[in-house]
Amino acid sequence: MNDRLDPITAEIIRGNLVGITNEMKTNLMRTAYNQIIYEAQDFTVGLFDADGETVSIGLGLPMFVGGLSHAVKAMIEHFGVDGMHPGDVLLTNDGFLSGSHLNHIIVVLPVFAGGHVVAYSASMAHWADVGGVLGGTTHDIYSEGFQLPMVKIVKAGVEDRELLAIIELNVRFSNLALGDLRAQLAAVRTGETRVTELAARYGTDVLEAAFRAMFDASERRARAAVRAIPDGEYRATAEMDDDGVRVGQRVPIDVTVRIDGDRFIVDLSRMSPQVAGYYNSGAAAGISAVHVAFKALTSPTEGPVNAGSFRPAEVILPPGTVVSAERPAAMRWWMTYPMTLVDCIFRALAPAVPDLAIAGHHADIGVATAFGQDPLTGQLFVFVHAAQGGGWGARRDADGESATICINDGDTHNTPIEANEVKRSGLLAVRYALRPDSGGAGERRGGLGTTFEWQVETDMRFNSSVERTVMAPWGLEGGPRPCPTPSGAGRPMGGSPRWRAARRTPFPSPPGSRSSSRQAGVAASATP
């Protein structure tokens, strides 16, 4: 530790850093044009040290923590410290860096103080549209939208107008895209301003020493928690419904966890190879899923995380699996398999830490989309019903939570009905309710799922892509699985019962019809 850094100063700096990321988050949310950001909060912001390690991350999606850090590190390697200058802002949506789909736009600003880079201020946010096909199944990344390599959107304080024009031409809603980009720029510049103020107050050497002290303190707490888990090798498997292309062909999720003293080793070598459909995710997502489970099992109430929080977690992940996919794999619904990966880690460790593990949960984002043309304005609309809650698995001492966002989505919110209706998307909400008896039976029952029903006011096509519609979540200690139902499928109410087809392909919804989205609330229960 630096001689000038005492514990009180270190804690003051840590608190300031948390406050900075909270301010960044507020500024992004207040200035974004896209309701997936300002309502659903599908974004995160963060500060990273000169090596790209997470210093402070705004409360948001847990899966973004690793993805954003991976992207920052990749940019450091790509541009080199000598290739970055004050006033530069870096940009990418490369899904194979973030581990996720192309809608996640990453903005990174190198923060200079004392003549060198002391930190990076960054954000990752979900844009409403990035081009590509609307709805339906994609088979490769190229059909899913435009791809931005690692580029500089701002060079020494000057925006690259040509690059902005390319982005504008490749999206359906350029006002939303450029508005959200400006909001992200405002957020990272907020981080830059506040970090340079800290550096001026304490000096860069003290600030950088505080980063290291934070990492070390979090690591000590995490290793102590791992040592409390009995040593051994634990394994769990599951199967996903299919890959969105080969209907009915199960996709295996296979996890081995080894506890060795203060080491938490997760081996994903047996995971399914990447698939033909769009459920793949990149390695950053696979690693982030392990970190979500690790955090929940070791220090769920510790508070804000940093890079030290995950140092005891080691991940064995070969390339080319469904959670370490390589180009040109399709990744539009990237979050699906990593959520069951988290559940499998809980399942594997349930014999070792029965009081901490939970039974399987709905493990799906529950997104439904509709697209068409507004008959009054003639303009294209895309409606996104984001983050529908479902049921969580029971614990030994409590029933599962009902209508709750999936674990990997963290603080993502469901979009209020009023916000959806005011967007002139041609859909009128009819019913949003809990699904009675949709949790698994047992001494502690699983949480209940939800049903959302819309009245269609104009011609459109409706699409819902979900999991756990056949391979239901599991119970623990004798708790049974719920009966598999078309729990997440969108389909015309009172129409064809072929809900499986609706899961895969957008289907026409004429005016006067009704469409529904049922989130897999079926969360199995544990029986102590």
N, C-alpha and C positions, 0 to 999 in steps of 0.2 A: 504494500500500500504506500502511496505517496506520503512523504513526511508531512505535507501540508494538509492532508485529508484526515480529519478526525471523524468519528462516527456520527456526530451531530450534523456536520456539514454534508456527509454522505447521504444521510436521511433527508435533509432539506433538498438536496439536488434530486434525489429519487422522487420525492413528492412533486417537485417542479416538473419533472419529466412526465409524470402521469397527468398532471394538469395540462401540460402542453398538448399531449395527444387527445385529451378530452376537448380542448379548444379547437384543435384541428377537426375533430369529428363534428362538432357543432357547426363550424363554418361550412363544412362540406354539405351537411344535411340541410342547412338553411338556404344554400345557394344553388343546389342541384335542380335541374329541370325535370328529372325523370322520377316518377313516384316509386320505382323500385329502389331508388336510393333514399328519397326523403320520407317515404312511408315504410317500406319493408326493411330499410336499412341494410341492404345487400352491399356492404362495402366495409372497408376498414382503413385505418390510417396508422402510421407507425414511425418511430425514430429508430435508427440503426447506427451502430458505431462505424468506425472507418473500415472495418473488415466486413460489414454487412450483418453483424450479429444483432439480434433484436434487443433494443434497450428498453423501449416502452411501446406498447401496442394499444390502440384504442379499443374499447369494448366493442365487439362485433362478432364476425364469423370466426370461430376457432380454426376452421380450415384455412383461413387466409393468413394466419400467423406464419406458418412455414412457407406458403407459396410466395408471400411478399418478400421474406428474407432470402429465399432462393433466387428470386428475380433481382434483388439488389446485388447479391454476390455475383450473379452472372453479368450484370452491367459493369461492376468493378473490373471483372476479368476482361470484358469485351473492350471497354474504352481505356482502361488503365487510369491510374490516378493522374498521370501526366496528360491524359487526354480530356480531362474535365477542367472547366474553368468557372470562375464566379459568374453567376447568371445563367448557367446551363440548366436545362430541364430535360430529363431522359424519359422516353416513352416506349412502351411495347404492349402487345396483347398476346405474345407467344405462349400458347397454352402448354407447350412442352417445357417452359420455364416455370410457370406458375402452377402447373399440374391441373389446370382447369380449362374451361371453355373460352372461346374468343371474346365473349361479351365482357370479360374482366379486363379492364384497361388499367395499366399500371403506370403511374407517374412518379418519378424519382428526382429529387433535387439534392445535389451535393451541397453540404453546408460548410463554408469556409470560415475559419477563424485562426488568427495567428499565422496566416500565410499558408495553411494547409487544410485539407478536408478533415473535420473532426466528427462529422456525422452525416447521415442521409435522412432526409425527410421524404416520406413516401405515402402513397395511397393506392388502393386497388378498389375499383368500383364497377358495378354492373351497369353497362349501357343497355338501353332498351333494344337497340338493333345494331348489328354490325354487318348487315348484308346477308348473303347466303340464302338458302331456301327457307321458306316459312313452313313450319310444321313438317310432319312426315319423318321418315327415317333417313339419316345421313350415313354414308359409308366411308367417308374420309374427311379430313379436316378442311379440305379445299372447298367443299360444298357448304361449309358452315359459316362463311363470312370472310371479310378481308383479314389479312394477317400483317401485322406490323412487326418487323424485326426490331432490334434495339436501335433506336434512332434518337436524335436530339430534336425535340419539338421547339425548344428555345435554345439559341446559341448566343452566349454572352449577352443575354438580355433581349435578344431580337427573335421574335417568333418566325418560324419557317412557314411562310404563307403558302408555298407550293405543297408542303406536306399537309397542311390544313385543308387545302383544296382537294387533295386526293381523298382524305377522310370524308369530306363533305359529299363528294360524288359517289361514294360507295355505301352510304347508309340511306335508309328510307326516311329517317327523321333527323335531318341535319341540324335543326334548331335544338333538338334534345341532345344530340351528340356533342355539338360545340358548346352548348350551355353546361353540360356535365364536365367537359374538359376544363372549362374556365373555373368551375367549382373545385375541381381537383387541384388546379394550379393555385387557387386561393388557399386551399388547405395546406399544401406543402410549403407555400411561402409563409404561412403562419408559423409552421414548425421551424422554418429557417430563422425567422425573426426572433422567436423566443429562445432558440438554442444559442444564437449569437449573443443575446443578452446575458444568458447564463455564463457563456465563455468570457464575456467582458467582466462580469462580476467576480468570478472565481479564478479565471485563468484556464487555458486549455489543458494544462497538465493536471490540474485538480479535477476538471470535468472528466477527462479520460480515465483518471484513477477511480472516480466515482462509478463509471461504467463497469470497470473490472470488479470493484467491490460488490456491486449489485449482483453481477453474475456469480461470484463466489458464494455469497450469502444464500442465494436461491439454490445453488447446487448443493450446499451442505444440507439444507432442509429436505431437498428431494432425495438425496442419498440416504438420509436417515429414515425416510418413509419406505424406501425400497428394502432396507435391511429388516424392516418389520414384517415383510412377506416371507413365508417359508421358502428356503431354497428348493429348487426342483424344476422339472420340465413339464409344461402344461400345454395341452393342445385342444383346439376346437375347430369344427368344420361347419359349413353351412352351404346351402345352394340357393342361387338366385333364380328367379322365374325363367329367364332366358336373356339373350343379348339384344332383343329388339328386332332381330332379323330371322334367326332360326327359332321360331316359336315353339316352345315346349322343350327345347334343349337346354338343360340346366347348366349353370355356370358355377363352378366350385370356388368357395372362399375357404382357405385353409391357413390356419395360424398356429404357430408354436411359440410359446413364451418361456424363456429360461430366466430364472432368478438365480443369480450367483452373487451372494453378498449384497453389495450396493449397486450391482449391474442389473439392468432390466433389458433383456435382449429379446427382440421380436423377430422371428424368422418367417419371412413371407415367400420363401423359395418355392413352396408348393401351390401358390396362387395360380388361378387359371391364366393361360396366355391371353394376351389382348384379343378382343373379339371383333367380329365384323360389324357389329352395331355401334351405337353412339354412347355406350355407357362406360367407355374407357376413361381413365384419368392418368395424368403424368405422375412421375415419381414423387414430386413435391407433395401431391395430394396423399399418396400412400404413406409417406413419412408423417405428414400432418395428422392423418387419422390415428396413427400410433401415438402421437403426442396428445391428442384429445383424450384417448383412453388412459394414457399414463397420468395426465394431469388429474383426471377424475378419480383415479385410484390412489394417488399419492398425496395430493395437496389441493383438494377441490376448493377449500376456503382460504387459501393463502393470499389471494388477491391478485393484483396485476402480475403478469408473467414477463419474463425476459429469457434470453438465451440460456442462462444458467439453470432455469427451471427444468430443462430437458436434457441436460448433459448426461444423466445416468441412463437415458433411453438410447439403446443402440438398435438400429434397424438393418436387417439383412434383406435386401430387395434387389434381385437381379432385374435387368432391363427386359422389357417386352411382356410384362404381365398386365392384367387389367388395371392395376394401380401403379404401373410404371411404364405405360404405353409409349411407343416410339412412333415418330412420324411415318406414315400419314394417318394414323388412327383417328377415327371420329371420336369427339369428346363432348358433344353438346350436353349430355346429361351426366356429366363427370362426377357428380356427388354421390351417385347411387351406391356403387359398390363399396367405397370407403366407409359408408355408414354401417353396413353390415360387418365390415372389418372391425370397427370399434366394438360392436355387439359381440363379435367372436372373441375378442380379447377379454371382455368381461366374462364370457361363458367359460373360457379356458381357465381363468383364475378363480372362478366361483368356489372350487373346493379349497383353495388356499386362503381366500379372504371372503367368506360367505356373507359377512356383514356389509361388505362394500359393493359387491356385484349386484347388478340388476338383470332381470330377464330381458328377452328381446323386445325391442320397441318397433314402432312403425317404420322407422329408418327410411323415410322418403321425404322429399321437399314438398310434395303435393302440389306441384305447379300445373295449372291448366291454362291454355292459351286459346284465343280466338282471333281471327283476322278476317277483315272484309273492307267494304267501302261505305263511308258515311253517305246516306242518300241525300242529305241536305247540302253538304259541302263538297261531295265528290272525292274527299280525301281518304287515303288509306288509313285504317286504324289497326293496331295490334293491341289486344287486351291480354294482360298477364295477371292471372290470379295467383299471386306469389305466396309461397310459404303457408300452406294450409296445415293446421295442427292435427296431430293424431295421438294415439295412445302410447304411453311409455310402459315399460315392463315394471312389474312389482319388485319391491325389495323385501328382505326378510321381515322388516318391521312396518311396512306401509304398502298400501295399494299403489298401483302405478298412476302417474299423472294423466289426466285426460286433456285432449285438445291442445297439446303442447308441441311446439316446433321441434323438429328432429335435432338430435344432439349435436351434430356437426355444424348446424346452422346457428347455434348459440343464441345471440340476441336479435336475430332476424325477427321482424314482426309480420303478422298477417296484415294484409291491406284492408282497411275499413271498407265496408260496403259503400258508404257514401263517396269515398274517394274513387272507387271503381265506377260508380254510376255517373259521376260528374264528368268523366272523360269522354262521353259520347261514343262509347264502344258498341252500342247496340244491344247491350245486355242489361236486364233488369233483375235484381236479386229477388228471389221468391222465398228462399228458406236457407238458413244457416243454423245447423243444430247438431247436438251430440247424437251419436248413433247408439241407441239402447242395446245393451247386452253385447257390445262389440269387443269387450275385453275378455281375456281368457279367465276361466274359472279357477278357483283355488282359495286357500285360506286368505291370501292376499291377491285380489284380482288385478288384472292388467287394466290400464287406462282405456277410456272410450275414444273411439274415432269420431269423425265429423262428416256431415253431408252438407254440400253447398249446391243449391239448385238455382238456375238462371232461367228467366224468360227471354227468348230470342226476339229482338225487335226488328232486325234487318238481316238480309242474307249474309251468311258468314260461314267459315269453316272452323270447327272446334277440334282441339287436340289435347289429350291428356296422356302423359307418359309416366307410369308409376311402377313401383315394385311391391313385393309382398302380397300380390294378388292371388298367388297359388301357394307359394312356399311361406306359410304364415310364420310369425315370430314364435320363438320357443319359450317354454317355461323352465324353471329351475326347481330342483329338489322335489320333483313329482308334479309340478304344475303343468297341465296339458297345454298344447297349442290350441288356439281358437280354431274353429272351423274355417277353412279358406273360403273367402267370398270375393266377389268383384269389388273389393274395398276401395280401390283407388281409381277405378275406371271412369272415364267420362262416356256417357251414352245418352241417346234421346230417351226421356222419361216415357214409359209406356210403349216404347218402340221395340226395335230388334233386341233380343237378349244377347246378341253377339258382342258382348262388352270387351272381349279379348281383342277383336279387330279394332275397336275404337281406341284401345290403348296404343295401338301401333300407328294408325294412319288417321290424318285429319278427315273428318266426315262432314258433309254439308248439313247445316242447321238452318232451315228456312224460317221466315218470320212466323211467330206463333208457336213454334216448337219449344220444348224445354230441354236443357242439357244439365247434367249434374256432374259433380266431382266428389267422389267419396274417398276420403283419406283413410289409409290403412290404420285405423285406430286399433285394430286387433293387436294388442300387446299382451303376450302371455303372462301368466302370473306365477309367482313362486309360492310354494307351500312349505313353510318351515317345519 
